[in-house]
Structures are given as structure tokens and as C-alpha cells.
Amino acid sequence: MTSFLVLTTHNLPEAYFLVDFLLRQRQHVAVVNLKGRPKSHHLKIFKRLKKKYGAVYVLDLLLGKLLLSYIMPSHVQPFPGLTQDNIQSYIKSIPYFESHNPHDHATLGYIKQFSPDYILAAGAPILREKLFGLSTYGTLNRHLGWAPAYRGSDCPLWTLSLGAFHEVGFIVHYVTKQIDRGDLLMRKRVPIPAGLPLSHFLAHLQLTASTGYVDVLDTIIANGELTRTPQESGGTQWHFPPAGLSTMLKAKRNYNRLISQGDPQHAGQR
């Protein structure tokens, strides 16, 4: 039996998609849930973003967060079978720990005590080596971007806003000090189906990527080892910050224009 520790934030359903699979495969699984940092921490992040990208970007980012539900309705759920009741039942049945800080003494102590073979990031923040190094065989992550070209935050929106429709996809990779640069375990493009609204496509992308994540875990359980491929170096590689209002609007406008053509994949690769 292999032991897995799932690291998530605010008990995201994508984490319990992994938990559900692992329990059905009779694996040893625990969850560390991050409850979020205090407001002072978020203020520091905004100050850092302002210093790096400017005040206009920060205003654009805040407007995007404020208007997100109007621009991209979230009523379409990637994991409709995972209700809050389901998630609570999992929490009560497995080892579970909550923390505000993934790198504090108590959290690291809990992970050391559980001694996971693998740590599985599922909606976790940037991790330091003192955490991701606690797993025996490595820490894995699912990233919704065609790395190494698209790394960082909100890559589906940035990809669509740039009109790179044929580069929408995901990777499953090892976590390293460099963000989204670890060795690949899976990398796939996700085609845009004709006529599918943007909110539905983003949900489809999440579910497809999480299914790929599960396929990697299935390989671990079946074979006990993984084939890893180093990411390419060179070329244009972006590390994107969180998407603001202008990026969201451009992504939605480009996407709607693409699917109105009736054949998204053919149009997207011209």
C-alpha cells in the first residue's frame, strides 16, 4: 500500500476527486487543508504585485476579482458529484489536519508524522522545499497550462487571451523550487469543443486534467514507479501573474469569436 497526502486550500473539490479515487483503490490517504492566510498577508502580496507590475495592474486585478461572477459564472461545477456533504464525510473518515500556513512547525510536523510516499498538491500555494521534500518519492501537481510556455497563475485565461487556442492544456509534474518547471509525468492539449460556453469549457478542462492526475496515480499504484520527462528549455516561456479584468474580458471575447466559427480546433490552428 502506498501512502498519499493531499494538500489543498479551502477543501477544494479537486482534492477530494483524488481522495475518492485513492480510497476506492484502498490506499492510505490523508488531507492537509489550508484555511487561508490573514488579510495582512494578502496586503503584502498586493504590494509585491504593485511593485513588480504597477498600480494599473493591481487595479485591474481587483476589478477582475470583484466582477468575476458576472464575467465568468461559476454555476457549472467540474466535479458535480462532490457535494459539501460528500467532502465532509471524507474528512470524518481519513486523517485530516487544518492549518493557516503550510510551512509552519505544526503543519510540517504533521506531514513528517504521516510520512507520505507522495504529496499531492491540489489547489495548494507555492511550496517550499522544506515541505515538498518531506515525501519519500516526490511531490506532484496538476497545472492547467501548456508548460513550460505557460507557467504561473490563471494559464487557461492567459492562453485564450493571447489567442493561442491550440496550446490550451495541462501537465502533471513533479514539484521543484522552480514554479511549474519540474519533470513531466503527463502533458496533454485539451481541444475546445464546438458550441461549448466558456464556463463549461473551463470546467471541462479542470475535470480532464484531474482525470489525467488520477491516471498518473493509477500508474503509481499498479507499477510502483513513474516515467519522468524533463521539460524543454529555451523558447518563449512565461510566468503569468493572476489574471485581471482586461485579461478575462479578452479571453472571453476571443473564445466566443472562436466557437462562433463552428470549428474551433481548425480555426484555432490557422
Buried (B, 14 or more C-beta within 10 A) or exposed (E): EBBBBBBBBEBBBBBBBBBBBBBEBEBBBBBBBBEEBEEEEEEEEEEEBBEEBEEEBBEBBEBBEEEBEEBBEEEBEBBEEBEEEBBEEBBEEBBBBEBEBBEEEEBBEBBEEBEBBBBBBBBBBEBEEEBBEBBEBBBBBBBBBBBBBBBBBBBBBBBBBBBBBBBBBBBBBBBBEEBBBBBBBBBBEBBBEBEBBBBEBBBBBBBBBBEBBBBBBEBBBEEEEBEEEEBEEEEEBBBBBBBBBBBBBBBBEBBEEBBEEEEBBEBBEE
